[in-house]
Amino acid sequence: MSSSDIFIGETIGTAVLILLGGGVCAAVTLKASKARGAGWLAIAFGWGFAVLTAVYTSAPLSGAHLNPAVTLALAIKDHDYGTLPVYWGGQLLGAMIGATLVWVAYLGQFRVHLTDREIVGGPGAQDTVKAVEAEEAAAGPVLGIFSTGPEIRNAVQNLLTEIIGTVVLVLAILTQGLNNEGNGLGAVGALITALVVVAIGLSLGGPTGYAINPARDLGPRIVHALLPLPNKGGSDWAYAWVPIVGPLIGGAIAAGIYNVAFA
């Protein structure tokens, strides 16, 4: 596959991933959304279906990595790092496009949510414990739609959680999910990977929101910082390194395990 196919495929695929994954977070979070309060199960399955759709969409072009940790793991497995920048560039751009489309789709809901006194504070508002913690961490009230954040801020624990979750994801992809060429996800692998993402969300997502994908977190976080949202608050850049470094370490560890135990 050519570099242009890789870049276009990863851009489109990651945009679809974030549009549907971020979309379910918006649906569950924002006021005036019909799905508001649907809960963690909706989010976990929404992200799983987002992975499924994105992989089937982009696999013919790029192999549907859609995740810098997956690309790094495949590069380590095959000892071939030549296309790494192309994959990573497409993934980051796609994540930013997807996050922007979530904002467009829920534009009215964002306005209602971010002008509500109970959400953003103001005279007569009541501060919830979660709102106070978010304010102290410089995390805005809708940041969770765009990127992840921990329930308990402990850098070591948060990093380990992201590493563990990514090892599970990438090891499942390397052992069960690859296409016949071994350079991306296959048709059956897409379904397996989607179900693994749901499992990770349900079992390991509680502490940090399971980024398990640097582009999925960084791209939308950049968009959150740039969008003209009223009362949006901060983008929590102090935490942003965790969902980047953790998944990359996890992907490298998974590739090492694969090369030692399965190759």
N, C-alpha and C positions, 0 to 999 in steps of 0.2 A: 504494500500500500504506500502511496506517495505521502510526502509531508503535508501537501494541501488537503488530501483526503483525511489524514489524521487530525489536522487542525480544525477543519470544518466539522468532522464527525464528533469530535470531543466538545466543540463549542455548542453544537446543536443538542447533543445528548445531555451535557451538564446543564444547559439552560432548561431543558425539559425536566430534569431531575429536581432542580431548585424551584422551578415554577410549581410543580405538583407537591413537592415536599414542604417548601415554604408556604405554599397555598393552604395545606391542611393546618399548619400552625396558625396562619392568619384566620382561617375559618373557625378554629376552636377558641382563639384568643379575643378577637375584636368584637366590640359592641355592634349591634345591628347586623350581625352575621347569623344566618339561620342555624349554623352548627356550633354556635358559641357554647362552651362548657361541655362539649362532647367527650373530652377527656383524653387520657394517655393512650388508651386502646386505639382511638381514632388516629392519633398522631403516629403510633407505631405502624399500623397497617397502611396509613396514608403514605408514609415514607417507603414502605415495602413496595407498594404499587407504583410509586414514583420511580424507584429503581427499575422495576420490571419494564415500565413504559420507555424509560430513557435508554435502557440497554437494547431493547428491540428496535428502537428508532435509529440508534447510532452504530450498532454492531457491524452492519455491512460496510461502513466507511472506515472506522477506526479500531474496531475490536471492542469498543465500549468500555474503556478503562474507567473514565468519569471520576477518577480519584487519584491524586498524586501518589498516595500510598500504594495503590495497586500498580501504578506505572513503575514506581521504584522497585517494588517486589519483583515484577516481571523482568526489569532490567538486571537486577541482581541474579535472578534465576538463570537468565540467558547470557549474562556477562556482556550485555549490549546496552550502552547508555546513549547511543547516538540520537535517538528520537525523544529522549526525556524532555528537553526544553519545549519541543513542539506540543507534546501531550500536555505538559503543565500549563503552557500558555493558553491553549484552547480550553482547558478545564477552568482556569481562573476567569477568562472572558465569559465563558458560558454561564458560570455561577453568577457573575454580575448581571448578565442579561436576564437570567431567570428571576433573580431577586427584584430587578426593576419591573418585570412583568407582574410579579405578585403585587407590588405597590399599585400598578395601574389597575389591575383587576379589582383591588379592594380600596380604591382611592376614597370613596365616600365613607367606608367603614373606618379607615385610618383617621379621617377628619373628625368623625363622631367620637371615636375612642379617645383621641388625643386632645379633645376640647372638653372632656368630661371631668368635672372637679374631683370626683372620687378616684379617677385614674391618675391625673397629673397633679393633684393638689390644688390648694387655693382656699379662699374663705369658705368655711363650712365643710371642708373635706376631712375625712378621717383617714389617718395614716395606718395602713396595715403593716404588720411585721415585715412581710415580703417587700412592700413598697419602700420601707425605710432601709432595708438591706440593699435593695437595688440602687437607691439614691446614694448610699454610702459607697457603693462600688462603682459609681458613675455609669451604671447600666440603665438605659432609658426604658420606659414602660412597654415599648414594642420591640425592643432589641431581640427578644426571644423568637420573634417571627423570622428574623434574619440570621441569627447566629446563636451559638450555644453559650451557656453559662452554668457554673456549678451551684448546687444547693448549699454546699458547705465549702467555703474557700480555704482549701488546703492544697498548695501547689503540688506537693508530692503525690498525695492521693489522687488529685484530679489528673495529673499526668499519667499515673499508673492505670487509672480507669480507662483513659483513652488508648493507652498502649494495649491493654488486655483486650478491649473490644475490637481493635483493629487487627490484632493477631488472629482472633477468631474469624473475622470477616475474610481476611486475605488468605489464611490457610484453607478456608473452605473454597475460595475461588481457585487457588492453585491446585487443590486435590480433586475438585469435582466440577468446577465451573468453566474450564477453558475450552475453546474451540479446537478443532483438529490441528490447527497450526500452532496452538499453544501460545498465541500472542494477544489473546483477548477472550471475551466471554462468548460462549456458544449459546444456541437456542435453549437447551436444557439448563445450561449454566445460569442463564438469566433468571429462570424461575427459582433455582436453588439459591442464588445470591439474594433475590428478593425476600425469600423466606428466612434466610440467615439474618438479614437486616431487621426484619420484624422481631426475630428471636433476640437479637442484641438489644433492640429498643425496649422490649419487655423485661429482659433479665438484667441488662447492664446499663440501661439508659438513665436510671434514676439519679445517680450522682452528678453527672455533667451534661446530660442531654444528648449524649453519644454523637459527637461530631464524626468520628472515625473517618474523616475526609478533610484534609486541609483546605481544599478549594471550596467545599461546601460551607465552611465557616468564614474563611477570609474574604472571599468575593462578596457575599451578602453583607458582611460587616462593613466593608468599604462603601457599599451602596447605602447602607444605613447612615453612615457618616456624611454622605454627599446629598442625600435626598432632602428636599425642602419640606420636611414634616414639622408641623407645629408642636412644640413642647415634647420633642422626641427624646431629649436627654442625651446622655453620653453613649459611646459605642464600646466602652469597657476594653480599651486597648491594653490595659494592664494584664488582662487574662488572655488576650488574643494569641499569645505564643503557645499556650497549652494545646489547643486543638490543631495546631500546625505541627509542632514538634512531636507530640505524642503519637499521632497516626503515622508519621514518617518512621519513627522508631519501631512502632508496631509492624509496619509493612516490611521493614528490613529484617526484623526478628522472624517473622513468618517465612520470608524467603530463605533465611538461614536454616530454619527447621525443615523446610521442604527439601532443600538441597542435601541436607544430611540424612533425613529419614525416608524421603520418598523418591528422590531423583535416581 
